Amino acid sequence: MLYVGNLDYRISEEDLYELFSEYGHVTSVRIVRDRGSHRSKGFGFVEMEHDYEANRAVDNANGLIIADRKMVVRFGHQASGTRSEKRMKAPSRHSYQ
């Protein structure tokens, strides 16, 4: 999973798919959006089929100027669960005997 940041708010999933397809087979693209307004938050995630394709994408796309913004591409992960789910998880406890 690749983190893609500093995106212009007008960039679409289709735009990212097209761009990252130059580096290999893209399996998923997601731009993170505000829940209320559905406006892009300026970052997202791209998943490539193979690790070597993801490496190629990081090497070539990181620092590209897209719509007057210097794009950030790095290895990352998409958080699982919502914030409220994360808050609800009980802290792990160790039993001492």
Jmol script that loads the backbone (N, CA, C; Angstrom):
load data "model"
ATOM      1  N   MET A   1       0.853  -1.169   0.000  1.00  0.00           N
ATOM      2  CA  MET A   1       0.000   0.000   0.000  1.00  0.00           C
ATOM      3  C   MET A   1       0.900   1.234   0.000  1.00  0.00           C
ATOM      4  N   LEU A   2       0.571   2.166  -0.871  1.00  0.00           N
ATOM      5  CA  LEU A   2       1.322   3.416  -0.971  1.00  0.00           C
ATOM      6  C   LEU A   2       0.477   4.570  -0.450  1.00  0.00           C
ATOM      7  N   TYR A   3       1.098   5.413   0.338  1.00  0.00           N
ATOM      8  CA  TYR A   3       0.487   6.664   0.763  1.00  0.00           C
ATOM      9  C   TYR A   3       0.829   7.696  -0.305  1.00  0.00           C
ATOM     10  N   VAL A   4      -0.170   8.456  -0.746  1.00  0.00           N
ATOM     11  CA  VAL A   4       0.035   9.508  -1.743  1.00  0.00           C
ATOM     12  C   VAL A   4      -0.506  10.797  -1.132  1.00  0.00           C
ATOM     13  N   GLY A   5       0.385  11.757  -0.911  1.00  0.00           N
ATOM     14  CA  GLY A   5      -0.015  12.972  -0.220  1.00  0.00           C
ATOM     15  C   GLY A   5       0.298  14.242  -0.982  1.00  0.00           C
ATOM     16  N   ASN A   6      -0.146  15.341  -0.413  1.00  0.00           N
ATOM     17  CA  ASN A   6      -0.012  16.683  -0.980  1.00  0.00           C
ATOM     18  C   ASN A   6      -0.688  16.777  -2.350  1.00  0.00           C
ATOM     19  N   LEU A   7      -1.850  16.152  -2.440  1.00  0.00           N
ATOM     20  CA  LEU A   7      -2.604  16.152  -3.696  1.00  0.00           C
ATOM     21  C   LEU A   7      -3.463  17.401  -3.811  1.00  0.00           C
ATOM     22  N   ASP A   8      -3.570  17.910  -5.012  1.00  0.00           N
ATOM     23  CA  ASP A   8      -4.526  18.972  -5.299  1.00  0.00           C
ATOM     24  C   ASP A   8      -5.922  18.396  -5.049  1.00  0.00           C
ATOM     25  N   TYR A   9      -6.805  19.204  -4.496  1.00  0.00           N
ATOM     26  CA  TYR A   9      -8.135  18.723  -4.133  1.00  0.00           C
ATOM     27  C   TYR A   9      -8.984  18.320  -5.334  1.00  0.00           C
ATOM     28  N   ARG A  10      -8.579  18.718  -6.526  1.00  0.00           N
ATOM     29  CA  ARG A  10      -9.332  18.364  -7.739  1.00  0.00           C
ATOM     30  C   ARG A  10      -8.902  17.028  -8.333  1.00  0.00           C
ATOM     31  N   ILE A  11      -7.824  16.432  -7.828  1.00  0.00           N
ATOM     32  CA  ILE A  11      -7.339  15.150  -8.350  1.00  0.00           C
ATOM     33  C   ILE A  11      -8.353  14.065  -7.999  1.00  0.00           C
ATOM     34  N   SER A  12      -8.671  13.219  -8.967  1.00  0.00           N
ATOM     35  CA  SER A  12      -9.654  12.154  -8.758  1.00  0.00           C
ATOM     36  C   SER A  12      -8.966  10.793  -8.649  1.00  0.00           C
ATOM     37  N   GLU A  13      -9.724   9.798  -8.229  1.00  0.00           N
ATOM     38  CA  GLU A  13      -9.215   8.429  -8.208  1.00  0.00           C
ATOM     39  C   GLU A  13      -8.785   8.001  -9.609  1.00  0.00           C
ATOM     40  N   GLU A  14      -9.546   8.409 -10.613  1.00  0.00           N
ATOM     41  CA  GLU A  14      -9.214   8.062 -11.997  1.00  0.00           C
ATOM     42  C   GLU A  14      -7.870   8.669 -12.403  1.00  0.00           C
ATOM     43  N   ASP A  15      -7.621   9.908 -11.978  1.00  0.00           N
ATOM     44  CA  ASP A  15      -6.336  10.556 -12.275  1.00  0.00           C
ATOM     45  C   ASP A  15      -5.181   9.766 -11.659  1.00  0.00           C
ATOM     46  N   LEU A  16      -5.335   9.367 -10.391  1.00  0.00           N
ATOM     47  CA  LEU A  16      -4.275   8.602  -9.731  1.00  0.00           C
ATOM     48  C   LEU A  16      -4.096   7.238 -10.380  1.00  0.00           C
ATOM     49  N   TYR A  17      -5.210   6.603 -10.733  1.00  0.00           N
ATOM     50  CA  TYR A  17      -5.127   5.298 -11.395  1.00  0.00           C
ATOM     51  C   TYR A  17      -4.314   5.418 -12.683  1.00  0.00           C
ATOM     52  N   GLU A  18      -4.626   6.409 -13.474  1.00  0.00           N
ATOM     53  CA  GLU A  18      -3.924   6.614 -14.742  1.00  0.00           C
ATOM     54  C   GLU A  18      -2.435   6.876 -14.509  1.00  0.00           C
ATOM     55  N   LEU A  19      -2.119   7.730 -13.551  1.00  0.00           N
ATOM     56  CA  LEU A  19      -0.725   8.052 -13.257  1.00  0.00           C
ATOM     57  C   LEU A  19       0.047   6.821 -12.784  1.00  0.00           C
ATOM     58  N   PHE A  20      -0.496   6.088 -11.819  1.00  0.00           N
ATOM     59  CA  PHE A  20       0.226   4.958 -11.244  1.00  0.00           C
ATOM     60  C   PHE A  20       0.238   3.742 -12.159  1.00  0.00           C
ATOM     61  N   SER A  21      -0.662   3.675 -13.121  1.00  0.00           N
ATOM     62  CA  SER A  21      -0.647   2.585 -14.103  1.00  0.00           C
ATOM     63  C   SER A  21       0.624   2.595 -14.941  1.00  0.00           C
ATOM     64  N   GLU A  22       1.294   3.739 -15.003  1.00  0.00           N
ATOM     65  CA  GLU A  22       2.564   3.815 -15.726  1.00  0.00           C
ATOM     66  C   GLU A  22       3.635   2.949 -15.067  1.00  0.00           C
ATOM     67  N   TYR A  23       3.452   2.615 -13.784  1.00  0.00           N
ATOM     68  CA  TYR A  23       4.468   1.880 -13.035  1.00  0.00           C
ATOM     69  C   TYR A  23       4.106   0.418 -12.810  1.00  0.00           C
ATOM     70  N   GLY A  24       2.911   0.006 -13.227  1.00  0.00           N
ATOM     71  CA  GLY A  24       2.503  -1.382 -13.062  1.00  0.00           C
ATOM     72  C   GLY A  24       0.996  -1.492 -12.913  1.00  0.00           C
ATOM     73  N   HIS A  25       0.566  -2.672 -12.476  1.00  0.00           N
ATOM     74  CA  HIS A  25      -0.856  -2.965 -12.340  1.00  0.00           C
ATOM     75  C   HIS A  25      -1.388  -2.410 -11.019  1.00  0.00           C
ATOM     76  N   VAL A  26      -2.316  -1.470 -11.109  1.00  0.00           N
ATOM     77  CA  VAL A  26      -2.939  -0.856  -9.934  1.00  0.00           C
ATOM     78  C   VAL A  26      -4.141  -1.706  -9.537  1.00  0.00           C
ATOM     79  N   THR A  27      -4.182  -2.126  -8.267  1.00  0.00           N
ATOM     80  CA  THR A  27      -5.312  -2.937  -7.814  1.00  0.00           C
ATOM     81  C   THR A  27      -6.379  -2.117  -7.092  1.00  0.00           C
ATOM     82  N   SER A  28      -5.985  -0.982  -6.496  1.00  0.00           N
ATOM     83  CA  SER A  28      -6.995  -0.117  -5.873  1.00  0.00           C
ATOM     84  C   SER A  28      -6.450   1.290  -5.689  1.00  0.00           C
ATOM     85  N   VAL A  29      -7.371   2.238  -5.701  1.00  0.00           N
ATOM     86  CA  VAL A  29      -7.054   3.649  -5.477  1.00  0.00           C
ATOM     87  C   VAL A  29      -8.148   4.216  -4.583  1.00  0.00           C
ATOM     88  N   ARG A  30      -7.728   4.958  -3.575  1.00  0.00           N
ATOM     89  CA  ARG A  30      -8.717   5.601  -2.697  1.00  0.00           C
ATOM     90  C   ARG A  30      -8.203   6.966  -2.279  1.00  0.00           C
ATOM     91  N   ILE A  31      -8.976   7.990  -2.549  1.00  0.00           N
ATOM     92  CA  ILE A  31      -8.684   9.331  -2.049  1.00  0.00           C
ATOM     93  C   ILE A  31      -9.538   9.522  -0.798  1.00  0.00           C
ATOM     94  N   VAL A  32      -8.909   9.947   0.276  1.00  0.00           N
ATOM     95  CA  VAL A  32      -9.618  10.156   1.534  1.00  0.00           C
ATOM     96  C   VAL A  32     -10.388  11.468   1.439  1.00  0.00           C
ATOM     97  N   ARG A  33     -11.669  11.397   1.809  1.00  0.00           N
ATOM     98  CA  ARG A  33     -12.556  12.551   1.685  1.00  0.00           C
ATOM     99  C   ARG A  33     -13.202  12.888   3.025  1.00  0.00           C
ATOM    100  N   ASP A  34     -13.559  14.147   3.182  1.00  0.00           N
ATOM    101  CA  ASP A  34     -14.287  14.606   4.349  1.00  0.00           C
ATOM    102  C   ASP A  34     -15.671  13.965   4.347  1.00  0.00           C
ATOM    103  N   ARG A  35     -16.088  13.458   5.480  1.00  0.00           N
ATOM    104  CA  ARG A  35     -17.389  12.770   5.544  1.00  0.00           C
ATOM    105  C   ARG A  35     -18.560  13.687   5.236  1.00  0.00           C
ATOM    106  N   GLY A  36     -18.490  14.917   5.699  1.00  0.00           N
ATOM    107  CA  GLY A  36     -19.607  15.840   5.503  1.00  0.00           C
ATOM    108  C   GLY A  36     -19.664  16.431   4.112  1.00  0.00           C
ATOM    109  N   SER A  37     -18.546  16.978   3.665  1.00  0.00           N
ATOM    110  CA  SER A  37     -18.536  17.690   2.381  1.00  0.00           C
ATOM    111  C   SER A  37     -18.129  16.807   1.205  1.00  0.00           C
ATOM    112  N   HIS A  38     -17.553  15.658   1.487  1.00  0.00           N
ATOM    113  CA  HIS A  38     -17.026  14.738   0.465  1.00  0.00           C
ATOM    114  C   HIS A  38     -15.875  15.351  -0.320  1.00  0.00           C
ATOM    115  N   ARG A  39     -15.309  16.431   0.206  1.00  0.00           N
ATOM    116  CA  ARG A  39     -14.161  17.076  -0.438  1.00  0.00           C
ATOM    117  C   ARG A  39     -12.898  16.290  -0.098  1.00  0.00           C
ATOM    118  N   SER A  40     -12.005  16.190  -1.063  1.00  0.00           N
ATOM    119  CA  SER A  40     -10.734  15.504  -0.852  1.00  0.00           C
ATOM    120  C   SER A  40      -9.977  16.137   0.303  1.00  0.00           C
ATOM    121  N   LYS A  41      -9.311  15.299   1.085  1.00  0.00           N
ATOM    122  CA  LYS A  41      -8.446  15.797   2.159  1.00  0.00           C
ATOM    123  C   LYS A  41      -7.015  15.977   1.668  1.00  0.00           C
ATOM    124  N   GLY A  42      -6.777  15.716   0.384  1.00  0.00           N
ATOM    125  CA  GLY A  42      -5.457  15.955  -0.190  1.00  0.00           C
ATOM    126  C   GLY A  42      -4.495  14.790  -0.063  1.00  0.00           C
ATOM    127  N   PHE A  43      -5.017  13.619   0.297  1.00  0.00           N
ATOM    128  CA  PHE A  43      -4.163  12.432   0.336  1.00  0.00           C
ATOM    129  C   PHE A  43      -5.005  11.195   0.070  1.00  0.00           C
ATOM    130  N   GLY A  44      -4.313  10.112  -0.218  1.00  0.00           N
ATOM    131  CA  GLY A  44      -5.005   8.867  -0.492  1.00  0.00           C
ATOM    132  C   GLY A  44      -4.052   7.694  -0.479  1.00  0.00           C
ATOM    133  N   PHE A  45      -4.523   6.578  -1.005  1.00  0.00           N
ATOM    134  CA  PHE A  45      -3.757   5.343  -1.002  1.00  0.00           C
ATOM    135  C   PHE A  45      -3.887   4.653  -2.350  1.00  0.00           C
ATOM    136  N   VAL A  46      -2.778   4.081  -2.791  1.00  0.00           N
ATOM    137  CA  VAL A  46      -2.751   3.324  -4.043  1.00  0.00           C
ATOM    138  C   VAL A  46      -2.146   1.966  -3.727  1.00  0.00           C
ATOM    139  N   GLU A  47      -2.759   0.927  -4.242  1.00  0.00           N
ATOM    140  CA  GLU A  47      -2.238  -0.418  -4.059  1.00  0.00           C
ATOM    141  C   GLU A  47      -1.822  -0.969  -5.416  1.00  0.00           C
ATOM    142  N   MET A  48      -0.596  -1.479  -5.464  1.00  0.00           N
ATOM    143  CA  MET A  48      -0.058  -2.071  -6.687  1.00  0.00           C
ATOM    144  C   MET A  48      -0.060  -3.589  -6.513  1.00  0.00           C
ATOM    145  N   GLU A  49      -0.136  -4.311  -7.623  1.00  0.00           N
ATOM    146  CA  GLU A  49      -0.205  -5.768  -7.546  1.00  0.00           C
ATOM    147  C   GLU A  49       1.081  -6.380  -6.992  1.00  0.00           C
ATOM    148  N   HIS A  50       2.229  -5.860  -7.407  1.00  0.00           N
ATOM    149  CA  HIS A  50       3.511  -6.446  -7.006  1.00  0.00           C
ATOM    150  C   HIS A  50       4.380  -5.424  -6.284  1.00  0.00           C
ATOM    151  N   ASP A  51       5.218  -5.911  -5.388  1.00  0.00           N
ATOM    152  CA  ASP A  51       6.124  -5.032  -4.638  1.00  0.00           C
ATOM    153  C   ASP A  51       7.059  -4.256  -5.550  1.00  0.00           C
ATOM    154  N   TYR A  52       7.577  -4.916  -6.589  1.00  0.00           N
ATOM    155  CA  TYR A  52       8.512  -4.214  -7.474  1.00  0.00           C
ATOM    156  C   TYR A  52       7.821  -3.059  -8.199  1.00  0.00           C
ATOM    157  N   GLU A  53       6.512  -3.185  -8.454  1.00  0.00           N
ATOM    158  CA  GLU A  53       5.766  -2.089  -9.081  1.00  0.00           C
ATOM    159  C   GLU A  53       5.592  -0.933  -8.091  1.00  0.00           C
ATOM    160  N   ALA A  54       5.329  -1.275  -6.843  1.00  0.00           N
ATOM    161  CA  ALA A  54       5.202  -0.243  -5.813  1.00  0.00           C
ATOM    162  C   ALA A  54       6.531   0.486  -5.630  1.00  0.00           C
ATOM    163  N   ASN A  55       7.642  -0.262  -5.629  1.00  0.00           N
ATOM    164  CA  ASN A  55       8.965   0.367  -5.529  1.00  0.00           C
ATOM    165  C   ASN A  55       9.204   1.318  -6.694  1.00  0.00           C
ATOM    166  N   ARG A  56       8.841   0.883  -7.886  1.00  0.00           N
ATOM    167  CA  ARG A  56       9.002   1.719  -9.080  1.00  0.00           C
ATOM    168  C   ARG A  56       8.164   2.997  -8.950  1.00  0.00           C
ATOM    169  N   ALA A  57       6.957   2.862  -8.434  1.00  0.00           N
ATOM    170  CA  ALA A  57       6.078   4.026  -8.265  1.00  0.00           C
ATOM    171  C   ALA A  57       6.669   5.015  -7.262  1.00  0.00           C
ATOM    172  N   VAL A  58       7.182   4.519  -6.134  1.00  0.00           N
ATOM    173  CA  VAL A  58       7.791   5.409  -5.136  1.00  0.00           C
ATOM    174  C   VAL A  58       8.998   6.109  -5.743  1.00  0.00           C
ATOM    175  N   ASP A  59       9.850   5.340  -6.415  1.00  0.00           N
ATOM    176  CA  ASP A  59      11.070   5.914  -7.005  1.00  0.00           C
ATOM    177  C   ASP A  59      10.769   6.984  -8.046  1.00  0.00           C
ATOM    178  N   ASN A  60       9.699   6.806  -8.805  1.00  0.00           N
ATOM    179  CA  ASN A  60       9.421   7.708  -9.926  1.00  0.00           C
ATOM    180  C   ASN A  60       8.369   8.778  -9.654  1.00  0.00           C
ATOM    181  N   ALA A  61       7.389   8.489  -8.821  1.00  0.00           N
ATOM    182  CA  ALA A  61       6.288   9.438  -8.617  1.00  0.00           C
ATOM    183  C   ALA A  61       6.516  10.374  -7.431  1.00  0.00           C
ATOM    184  N   ASN A  62       7.313   9.953  -6.458  1.00  0.00           N
ATOM    185  CA  ASN A  62       7.569  10.827  -5.310  1.00  0.00           C
ATOM    186  C   ASN A  62       8.278  12.091  -5.781  1.00  0.00           C
ATOM    187  N   GLY A  63       7.693  13.229  -5.466  1.00  0.00           N
ATOM    188  CA  GLY A  63       8.277  14.508  -5.855  1.00  0.00           C
ATOM    189  C   GLY A  63       7.780  15.062  -7.175  1.00  0.00           C
ATOM    190  N   LEU A  64       6.944  14.296  -7.892  1.00  0.00           N
ATOM    191  CA  LEU A  64       6.378  14.820  -9.142  1.00  0.00           C
ATOM    192  C   LEU A  64       5.507  16.037  -8.847  1.00  0.00           C
ATOM    193  N   ILE A  65       5.549  16.996  -9.746  1.00  0.00           N
ATOM    194  CA  ILE A  65       4.680  18.167  -9.629  1.00  0.00           C
ATOM    195  C   ILE A  65       3.404  17.867 -10.413  1.00  0.00           C
ATOM    196  N   ILE A  66       2.301  17.785  -9.689  1.00  0.00           N
ATOM    197  CA  ILE A  66       0.990  17.520 -10.289  1.00  0.00           C
ATOM    198  C   ILE A  66       0.068  18.662  -9.853  1.00  0.00           C
ATOM    199  N   ALA A  67      -0.477  19.381 -10.823  1.00  0.00           N
ATOM    200  CA  ALA A  67      -1.374  20.518 -10.544  1.00  0.00           C
ATOM    201  C   ALA A  67      -0.713  21.496  -9.567  1.00  0.00           C
ATOM    202  N   ASP A  68       0.541  21.834  -9.856  1.00  0.00           N
ATOM    203  CA  ASP A  68       1.309  22.808  -9.067  1.00  0.00           C
ATOM    204  C   ASP A  68       1.602  22.382  -7.634  1.00  0.00           C
ATOM    205  N   ARG A  69       1.523  21.078  -7.345  1.00  0.00           N
ATOM    206  CA  ARG A  69       1.837  20.587  -6.003  1.00  0.00           C
ATOM    207  C   ARG A  69       2.825  19.437  -6.110  1.00  0.00           C
ATOM    208  N   LYS A  70       3.799  19.426  -5.214  1.00  0.00           N
ATOM    209  CA  LYS A  70       4.813  18.373  -5.198  1.00  0.00           C
ATOM    210  C   LYS A  70       4.254  17.165  -4.440  1.00  0.00           C
ATOM    211  N   MET A  71       3.941  16.124  -5.201  1.00  0.00           N
ATOM    212  CA  MET A  71       3.307  14.938  -4.650  1.00  0.00           C
ATOM    213  C   MET A  71       4.285  14.147  -3.780  1.00  0.00           C
ATOM    214  N   VAL A  72       3.772  13.612  -2.681  1.00  0.00           N
ATOM    215  CA  VAL A  72       4.543  12.752  -1.787  1.00  0.00           C
ATOM    216  C   VAL A  72       4.038  11.330  -1.975  1.00  0.00           C
ATOM    217  N   VAL A  73       4.950  10.402  -2.268  1.00  0.00           N
ATOM    218  CA  VAL A  73       4.584   8.991  -2.409  1.00  0.00           C
ATOM    219  C   VAL A  73       5.549   8.194  -1.550  1.00  0.00           C
ATOM    220  N   ARG A  74       4.996   7.420  -0.640  1.00  0.00           N
ATOM    221  CA  ARG A  74       5.832   6.582   0.223  1.00  0.00           C
ATOM    222  C   ARG A  74       5.041   5.344   0.632  1.00  0.00           C
ATOM    223  N   PHE A  75       5.774   4.370   1.135  1.00  0.00           N
ATOM    224  CA  PHE A  75       5.104   3.176   1.629  1.00  0.00           C
ATOM    225  C   PHE A  75       4.353   3.536   2.897  1.00  0.00           C
ATOM    226  N   GLY A  76       3.134   3.077   2.983  1.00  0.00           N
ATOM    227  CA  GLY A  76       2.302   3.376   4.136  1.00  0.00           C
ATOM    228  C   GLY A  76       1.226   2.332   4.249  1.00  0.00           C
ATOM    229  N   HIS A  77       0.310   2.581   5.131  1.00  0.00           N
ATOM    230  CA  HIS A  77      -0.815   1.663   5.275  1.00  0.00           C
ATOM    231  C   HIS A  77      -2.061   2.455   5.608  1.00  0.00           C
ATOM    232  N   GLN A  78      -3.146   1.864   5.264  1.00  0.00           N
ATOM    233  CA  GLN A  78      -4.437   2.482   5.526  1.00  0.00           C
ATOM    234  C   GLN A  78      -4.901   1.979   6.878  1.00  0.00           C
ATOM    235  N   ALA A  79      -5.249   2.873   7.760  1.00  0.00           N
ATOM    236  CA  ALA A  79      -5.689   2.477   9.097  1.00  0.00           C
ATOM    237  C   ALA A  79      -6.958   1.656   9.003  1.00  0.00           C
ATOM    238  N   SER A  80      -7.013   0.612   9.793  1.00  0.00           N
ATOM    239  CA  SER A  80      -8.221  -0.204   9.802  1.00  0.00           C
ATOM    240  C   SER A  80      -9.135   0.275  10.918  1.00  0.00           C
ATOM    241  N   GLY A  81     -10.395   0.260  10.664  1.00  0.00           N
ATOM    242  CA  GLY A  81     -11.369   0.677  11.663  1.00  0.00           C
ATOM    243  C   GLY A  81     -11.509   2.185  11.734  1.00  0.00           C
ATOM    244  N   THR A  82     -12.569   2.601  12.358  1.00  0.00           N
ATOM    245  CA  THR A  82     -12.816   4.031  12.521  1.00  0.00           C
ATOM    246  C   THR A  82     -12.167   4.519  13.809  1.00  0.00           C
ATOM    247  N   ARG A  83     -12.111   5.819  13.978  1.00  0.00           N
ATOM    248  CA  ARG A  83     -11.541   6.376  15.212  1.00  0.00           C
ATOM    249  C   ARG A  83     -12.305   5.886  16.433  1.00  0.00           C
ATOM    250  N   SER A  84     -13.634   5.852  16.327  1.00  0.00           N
ATOM    251  CA  SER A  84     -14.422   5.422  17.483  1.00  0.00           C
ATOM    252  C   SER A  84     -14.164   3.955  17.797  1.00  0.00           C
ATOM    253  N   GLU A  85     -13.961   3.116  16.765  1.00  0.00           N
ATOM    254  CA  GLU A  85     -13.634   1.714  17.008  1.00  0.00           C
ATOM    255  C   GLU A  85     -12.298   1.600  17.725  1.00  0.00           C
ATOM    256  N   LYS A  86     -11.338   2.426  17.336  1.00  0.00           N
ATOM    257  CA  LYS A  86     -10.029   2.380  17.967  1.00  0.00           C
ATOM    258  C   LYS A  86     -10.115   2.822  19.423  1.00  0.00           C
ATOM    259  N   ARG A  87     -10.944   3.833  19.706  1.00  0.00           N
ATOM    260  CA  ARG A  87     -11.099   4.307  21.085  1.00  0.00           C
ATOM    261  C   ARG A  87     -11.795   3.266  21.943  1.00  0.00           C
ATOM    262  N   MET A  88     -12.669   2.480  21.347  1.00  0.00           N
ATOM    263  CA  MET A  88     -13.447   1.511  22.095  1.00  0.00           C
ATOM    264  C   MET A  88     -12.622   0.297  22.509  1.00  0.00           C
ATOM    265  N   LYS A  89     -11.513   0.046  21.844  1.00  0.00           N
ATOM    266  CA  LYS A  89     -10.709  -1.123  22.165  1.00  0.00           C
ATOM    267  C   LYS A  89     -10.122  -0.964  23.559  1.00  0.00           C
ATOM    268  N   ALA A  90     -10.260  -1.996  24.343  1.00  0.00           N
ATOM    269  CA  ALA A  90      -9.705  -1.963  25.695  1.00  0.00           C
ATOM    270  C   ALA A  90      -8.193  -2.138  25.623  1.00  0.00           C
ATOM    271  N   PRO A  91      -7.478  -1.469  26.510  1.00  0.00           N
ATOM    272  CA  PRO A  91      -6.026  -1.653  26.510  1.00  0.00           C
ATOM    273  C   PRO A  91      -5.686  -3.080  26.913  1.00  0.00           C
ATOM    274  N   SER A  92      -4.586  -3.575  26.399  1.00  0.00           N
ATOM    275  CA  SER A  92      -4.195  -4.934  26.755  1.00  0.00           C
ATOM    276  C   SER A  92      -3.731  -4.947  28.203  1.00  0.00           C
ATOM    277  N   ARG A  93      -4.023  -6.021  28.866  1.00  0.00           N
ATOM    278  CA  ARG A  93      -3.649  -6.138  30.279  1.00  0.00           C
ATOM    279  C   ARG A  93      -2.794  -7.380  30.447  1.00  0.00           C
ATOM    280  N   HIS A  94      -1.817  -7.241  31.260  1.00  0.00           N
ATOM    281  CA  HIS A  94      -0.939  -8.370  31.552  1.00  0.00           C
ATOM    282  C   HIS A  94      -1.307  -8.895  32.935  1.00  0.00           C
ATOM    283  N   SER A  95      -1.452 -10.188  33.049  1.00  0.00           N
ATOM    284  CA  SER A  95      -1.739 -10.742  34.373  1.00  0.00           C
ATOM    285  C   SER A  95      -0.424 -11.134  35.027  1.00  0.00           C
ATOM    286  N   TYR A  96      -0.296 -10.715  36.234  1.00  0.00           N
ATOM    287  CA  TYR A  96       0.915 -11.025  36.989  1.00  0.00           C
ATOM    288  C   TYR A  96       0.553 -12.053  38.041  1.00  0.00           C
ATOM    289  N   GLN A  97       1.351 -13.082  38.116  1.00  0.00           N
ATOM    290  CA  GLN A  97       1.066 -14.129  39.103  1.00  0.00           C
ATOM    291  C   GLN A  97       2.168 -14.201  40.105  1.00  0.00           C
TER     292      GLN A  97
END
end "model"
wireframe off; spacefill off
backbone 0.3
color backbone group
